[in-house]
């Protein structure tokens, strides 16, 4: 009942409420964007590093320990992509 009355009052006044960023949030958002790019770039860089290490281990006949690094890079990329999609759906 109260919710309907408040909605009716706001519709009569014609107020539209748009979200605004708080003062000083520009620097925090910039930092979050930098961390996002770091996370996005670190996945392919880690996989490229692990691929080179994998080739080095195969060439020298060493143990294949870099397969874990490749799997970790792929898993990290999936988590980063999934987190971005979840945050976009929550914010929108």
N, C-alpha and C positions, 0 to 999 in steps of 0.2 A: 504494500500500500504506500509506504513512504517512498520506496524506490520509484514508483509511478508518478508520485507528486513531484519529486525532484526532477525527473526526466521532463515532465510537463512544464515545470518552471524554466528549465534551461532551454527548452524548445521555444517558449514564448519570448525569452530574452534574445534568442538567436546567437548565443555565445558558442563559439567553436573553440575547442581546446586542442592545441597542437603541442606536442612534447618539445621542450627546449633543453638543450644541454646546459648543465650547471656551469657557472663561471669557473674558468681555469681547467676545464675538461679537455681542451684542445691538445695540451701537452700529453695528457694521459692517453688520449686516442692515438696520437702520433706514435707514442711508445708501443702501444698495442699493435699498430700497423707494422712497425719495424719487427716486432717479435713474430708476427704472422709471416712476414716475408722470410725471416730467418728460418722458421719452421718449414716453410715450403721449399726453400732452397737446400736445406740440410738433408732432406730425404734423397733427392737425386745425387747430391754430392757424396753422401755416404755410400750409396749403391755403386757409384763410379769408383770410389776408393776401394771398396770391397772387391769389385770386379778386377781391378788392377792387382790387388793383393792375391786374389784367387789365381790369376794367371801366373804371378810370381811363384806361388807355392807349387803350382803344377809344373812349372818349368824347372824348379830346383828340386822337386821330388819331396817336398816337405808335407807335413800334415795339413789337411784341408780344414782349417779353423775359420776361414773367412765365410763359409756358408752361413754361419750364425750371424755374421755382420750383415750379409745380404738379406737374410730373413728379418733381422731387426730393422733394417732400413725400409723394407716393404711394409712391415707392421706399423712402423712410425708414420709412414706416409698415409696408410689407411686411417690411423687414429687422427692425424692432423686433418685430413679431408673430412672425416666424419664429424669431428668437433666443429669445423667451420660450417658444415651443413646444419648441424643441430643449433648452433648459435644463430644462424641466419633465420631459421624457422621460429626460434623463440623471440627474436627481436622484431620480426615482421608481423 
